[in-house]
């Protein structure tokens, strides 16, 4: 039993060690008066911006506008 626990612990530690620190290279948020959206992409800032706007627009009622509030390198924090 102890051997199994140690094996699982070693595998989990190894998996966490090889994970990248930032899962996404670009992360953007868009807001409207009543909704928000998030977009991300590994290497394309434009795609991350468009995705954030699309997600915001899908949740926003008519006659309200979504705007990008920020974009940054790295994943959501």
C-alpha positions as CSV (number, residue, x, y, z in Angstrom):
1,X,0.0,0.0,0.0
2,X,2.8,2.4,0.9
3,X,4.6,1.6,-2.3
4,X,1.4,2.5,-4.3
5,X,1.1,5.8,-2.5
6,X,4.7,6.7,-3.1
7,X,4.4,5.8,-6.8
8,X,1.3,8.0,-7.2
9,X,3.0,10.8,-5.3
10,X,6.1,10.6,-7.5
11,X,4.1,10.5,-10.7
12,X,2.0,13.5,-9.6
13,X,5.1,15.5,-8.7
14,X,6.7,14.7,-12.0
15,X,3.5,15.8,-13.9
16,X,3.3,19.1,-12.0
17,X,7.0,19.8,-12.6
18,X,6.7,19.5,-16.4
19,X,3.6,21.7,-16.7
20,X,4.3,25.2,-18.1
21,X,4.1,28.1,-15.8
22,X,1.7,30.1,-18.0
23,X,-0.8,28.0,-19.9
24,X,-1.6,30.7,-22.4
25,X,0.6,33.3,-24.0
26,X,-2.2,36.0,-24.3
27,X,-5.2,36.6,-22.2
28,X,-7.8,39.3,-22.8
29,X,-11.0,40.4,-21.0
30,X,-13.9,42.4,-22.5
31,X,-16.8,44.1,-20.6
32,X,-20.1,45.7,-21.3
33,X,-22.4,47.3,-18.8
34,X,-24.1,43.9,-18.1
35,X,-21.6,41.2,-19.1
36,X,-18.0,40.1,-19.7
37,X,-16.0,37.7,-21.8
38,X,-12.6,36.2,-21.8
39,X,-10.3,35.1,-24.6
40,X,-7.0,33.4,-24.8
41,X,-4.6,32.0,-27.3
42,X,-1.1,30.6,-27.3
43,X,0.5,33.0,-29.9
44,X,-2.2,35.2,-31.5
45,X,-3.2,38.4,-29.6
46,X,-5.8,39.2,-32.2
47,X,-7.5,35.9,-31.8
48,X,-7.6,36.4,-28.0
49,X,-9.1,39.8,-28.4
50,X,-11.8,38.6,-30.9
51,X,-12.7,35.7,-28.7
52,X,-13.1,37.9,-25.6
53,X,-15.4,40.2,-27.6
54,X,-17.4,37.3,-29.0
55,X,-18.0,35.8,-25.5
56,X,-19.0,39.2,-24.2
57,X,-21.3,39.9,-27.1
58,X,-23.1,36.5,-26.6
59,X,-24.0,37.5,-23.0
60,X,-24.8,41.2,-23.7
61,X,-28.3,42.5,-24.5
62,X,-28.9,44.6,-27.7
63,X,-27.8,48.2,-27.8
64,X,-24.9,47.7,-25.4
65,X,-21.3,47.6,-26.5
66,X,-18.5,45.3,-25.4
67,X,-15.0,46.8,-25.1
68,X,-11.6,45.2,-24.4
69,X,-10.7,46.1,-20.9
70,X,-7.2,44.6,-20.8
71,X,-4.9,42.1,-22.5
72,X,-1.7,40.6,-21.1
73,X,0.8,37.9,-21.7
74,X,0.2,34.9,-19.5
75,X,-2.9,33.1,-18.4
76,X,-5.7,34.3,-16.1
77,X,-4.6,35.0,-12.5
